[in-house]
């Protein structure tokens, strides 16, 4: 069923524009290689949480893995939401791939490469930090699964990305700018996927 245009956000064109601006600005700042005081404080607040939270945090963090893209697609397909299933698989995979392309362009290291006394939980992450692939995937799926034609839907996608971003900072894998950049990518790909779904016969 085609979603009613009456529920579309009047300023919906501002969504991708805002996400694009946020992505460009966070990428610019991340590319300098420096970490601001506010960013460092936010990271240390998340990274300094008790070790007892590791297991539940790890479970939540998996919602941003590439495997979750195909799990979500399968669940949506089995529930009869074929368009949403296709959108989840294609957009989620595309967002993951886009992150891989952006990382070497920005060239920002992991938290342990740019800050002292980082508590790395689990396996140490290799490669570059900005943007977060887990966050980009989670935000993309959140935008597709949520009722994205309402402000609540977009808030949900951002919230999902933020929660996963918090888990990635907790394990010492990403800094706040990495998280925000990942959310911006997720919103862009989620929005594009929903535009295609709206036009799919």
N, C-alpha and C positions, 0 to 999 in steps of 0.2 A: 504494500500500500504506500502510495506516495505521501510524504509528510506534508501537512497543510502549510501553505505559505503564510497563513495568518499567524503562525507561531514563530515565524522567523524574526530574529533580532533586527530592528530597524537599522542599527548601525553595524550590521554584521561585517561590512567591508572593512571596518576598523580592526577586526580580529586579526586577520593575516598581516595587516599593515603594522599593528602594534607588535605582533610576534616577530616580524622581520626586523623591526627597529631594535627590539630587545636582543635578538640574536646577534645583530651586527655590533651593537655596543658592548655586549659581554665578550664577544670574540675579540674585539679590539683591546679591551682591558686585559683579557687573559693572555693575549699575544705579547704583552709587555713582560710577562714572566714574574711580575711582582704580585704580592698579596697585600691588600689593604688591611688596615686595622679592624674595620668592621667585618670584613670577610673572614679574617683569622679568628675573631671572637665567635662568630657564628659556627665556624667549623669546629673549634675547640669545645663549644657547648655540646654539639652533637657527638663528637669523637670521645668526649670525656664521660659519657653516660656509663652506668655500671656494666661490668662484664656479664652479669647475670641476664642481661637483655639480649645476648648474642643469638640464642636460638630463635626466639620469635622474630627478631630483626632479620635474620637470615631467611626465614620463611617468607616474610613480606617482600624482601628484596628480589625473590625469584619472579615476582610479577612483572619485572622489567627485563627478564631474560629473553633471548631470541626464541627459545623453545615455547615460551608462553604465547607467542604470536600464533603458533600452529595449534596449541591447545585451545586458545580462545576461538580461533577459526572453526575448529571442530565442534566446539560446544554451540556456537552460533548456528552452524549448519544443521546440527541435529535438532535444534529447536525450530527449524524452518526459516531462519533469517539468513537466506543464502547471500543476499547482497551484502549484508553486514559482515558475513563470514569472509567473503572475497575481499572486502575492503580491509578487514583486520589483517589478513595474511599479506596482501600486497602492500598496504601502507605501512604496516609494522615492519616488514622486511626492508622496505625502501628507507624508512627512517633509520633503521640499524645500519644500512649501507651508507647513508649520507653521513652519519657520525664518523664512520671509518674514513671517509674522504676528507672531512673537516679537520680531524685530529692532526695530521701532519702539517696542514696549512697554518694552524694556530701554534702548534708546537709546545703547548704547556705541559709540564711534568705532573706527576702525581703529588699528592700532599707531602709525602715523605721526601720528595725531591726539593721542595721549596720551603718547607717548614721544619722546625726542630721538634722533637718529642711527640711524634705522631704515633698513636696507638693503632698499629695495623693488626686487624683481627682476621683470622683465616689465612688463606694463601695471599701472599703479597701480589698486588696487581702489577702487571707489566704494561709497557707501552705508555701512551700519553693520556692526559686527563680530560682536556676540554674538547668537546662536550661529553656529558655522560650518556652512554648508549642505553643503559638500563632505564634512565629517566625518560629519554626520548621515546623508547618503546612503550613504556608504561603510560606516558601522556598521550601517545597516539592511540593506543587501545582504549584509554579512558574517554577520549573524544569521540570515538566510534561507538562504543557501547553505551555511553551516557546519552540522554536526550539532548543532543547537541544543538537543536534548534532553539533552545532556551538559554538564558544567561546561566541557569543552574547547571546545565550540561557542560558549558565551558569551564565554569568554576570547578566542576567535578574533575575534569581532565587535568586541570592545574593542580588540584588537591592531590590527585593520584600521583602525579609526577613529583610533587613536593614531598609526599610521604616516602616514596621510593628514594628520592634524593637524600632525605634524612638518614635512611638506612645506609646509603653509600658513603655518607660522611662518617657515620658511626663506625664502619669497618675500615675507615682510613683510605678509601679508594678515590674520593672526589672532594673538591672544594666547592663552595657555594656558587661561584660563577659557572662552574661546570654543570651544576644542577639547573640553574636558570636557563643556560643555553640549551640544555636537553629538553626542558619544558617548552621552550620556544619552537624547537624543531618538531616536537610532538604535536603542538597546536597547529603548526603549518601543515604537516602531513595529515593530521586528523581532519582538518578543515577541507583539504583537497579531496580526501576520500569521501567525505560526506557530500561535497558538491557533485562528485561523480555519481554517488548513490541516488541523489535527487533526480538526476537526469537519465538514470538507467531504466529502460522500459520494463 
